[in-house]
Each structure stands twice: as C-alpha cells, then as structure tokens.
Amino acid sequence: MSAILSFATLAAFAAALLVGGMLFFAAVTAPMVFTTLDTASAGHFIRRIFPVYYLVMFAFAAVAALAAIPVLPVDAGVLALVAIAFLVARQGLMPRINALRDREVAGDEAAGTRFQRLHRVSVWLNAAQFLAAAVILVRLIAVA
C-alpha cells in the first residue's frame, strides 16, 4: 500500500468519524436530551457535553486535515477551517451563548433575543461544518 493511499485512508476514516459524530449528536443525542430530561437538567447536561463534543470533533477534523494534505490539499485546508471553527465555537460562541441564556432565564428579554441570534449562528456554523466534512468525506472515499 502506498503512503498516499494510507494518508487517504486515514483522512477518510477521521472524516467519517467526524461526520458520523456530528450526525449522531444532532439527530440522536440533542433531541433525546430535550425530550427525556426536564428543562433544567437538559440545560445542565448540554452545557457539560458541548465542550467535549467540540473537542472531539476538533480532533477528528484536525486528523482528517493533516492526513488529507498529501492527497487533497485544498480539502485539507477546508478541514482545517472546520477544525478551527470547532475551537471558535467552544471558546467564543459557547460561553457567550451560555451567559446570554442565563440572563434570559433571569428575565432579561434583550438577552433572550441576542441568545436566539447567537444560537442560530452556532447552528448554521455547525451545519456548514457538517456539509463541508460530508462533501470532503465523499471525495476522500473516492481516492482511498
């Protein structure tokens, strides 16, 4: 097996873990949390799991990006942006969203509006990351 093929296989595997993890979280974990737990418990659980989700997805995206460099360098760059976006979401968006949600629960209506807007940004960012990773996964499978 050539080194390029090995990199392609590793990149495809990491991208598959990334896409699968994102899909499972969005389609199974998050909905189940909000349909199974009361609102306070669901909020507490989501605040605990999101930092882990972002770090694990960052790791998958970073490995896929590094392994894809010799195979599909432009796609590797896109995966690197996907990885960076996970860190931005974890370190920048998530703390702001949590703070705004706390203020909303305390009765600050303006914070509620800003929470909704920032939450929507995080959802769209995650959707864009998913779409990019899914397209690149298909491309990696084609060369692996």
N, C-alpha and C positions, 0 to 999 in steps of 0.2 A: 504494500500500500504506500503510495507516495505521500510525502509530507503535506502537500497541498490538499490532498484528499482527506488526510487526517484532520487538518485545520477546518476543512469544510464540514466534516462530520461533527467535530466538537462544537463549531459555531451553530450548526443546525440543532444539535442536542440542547445547547444552552438556550437558543431561541425558542425551541419547543417548550422547555421548562418555563420560560418567561411567558409565552402566550398561554400555555395551559394554566399557570398560576394566576395570571390576570383574569382569565375566563372563569376559573373556579371561584375566585374571590368575588367577582362581580355577579356571577349567576347563581352561586350557591351560598357562600359564606355570608355576605352582607344581607341578602334578603332573609336568610334564615335567622340571623341575629335579631332583625327588627320584627319578625313575625313570631319569634319564640320568647324573647325576653321583654320585660316591661321597659318603658322608655328610659328610665334612669339606668337600669342595668345594661341595656343595649348601648347607651351612650358611653358608659364606663368601659365596656368591652371593646367597642370600636376605637376608643382612644388608646387602648392598650395594644390592639392588634395592628393598627395602621403603621406605627413606626417600624414594626417588624416586617410587615408587608413591603413597605418602601425599601428597606434594606435588602431583603431577599430578592426583590425584583431588580434592584440596582445591581446586585451581584450577578444575577443571570444575564442581564443586559451587558454588563461590563465584560464578562467572559465571552459572550457571543461577539461583542465588538472586537475584542482583542484577537479572537480566533479567526474572525472574518477578514482581517486586514490583508493577508496574502491572497485571499480568494475573491472577495468583492469589496475593494477598498472604500468605495462610496457608501455602500450599505453598512460597512463597519463604522463609518462616520455618523451615519444616521442612528445606528445602535448606540454609539457613544452619547449622542444627544438625548436619546431615550433614557440612558443610564443617568445622565446629569439631571434630567427632568425629575427623576425619582428623588434625587437628593434635594433639589429645589422644593419639590412638594413636601418632603419630610421636614426640612429645616426652615422653610419660608412660609409656604401656604398653610400647612397643618397647624402650627402654633397660632397663626392669625385667625384661622377658621375656628379653632377651639376657644380662643379668647372672645371672639365675636359671639359665638354660641352661648358662652357663659353670660355675657352681657345681655343677650336676648332673653335668656331664661330669667334673668334678674329684672326684666321689664323694660329694657332699652329697645324701643321699636326701631330706631335708626340702626342699631347694631344688627337687628334681625334682617333688615334689608341688605346691609353690607355682607352679612353672613351668607344669605342666599346667593348673592352675586359671586362671592369668592368660592363658595361651594360649587357653583355652576362652572366656574373656571377650572377648578380641580377635576371635575367630572369630564369636561371637554379635553383637558390635558391628558387624563388617563385614557380616554377614548382614542386620541391621536396617537399616543404611545402604543396602544394595542394594535391599531390599524397598521402603523409603521412596522411593528415587530411581526405581525402576521404576514404582511407582504414580503418582508425580508426572509422570514422562515420558508415560505414557498420557494423563493429564489435560491436559498441555501440548499434546500432539499434537491432542487434541480441540478446543482453542481456536485452535491455529495454523492 
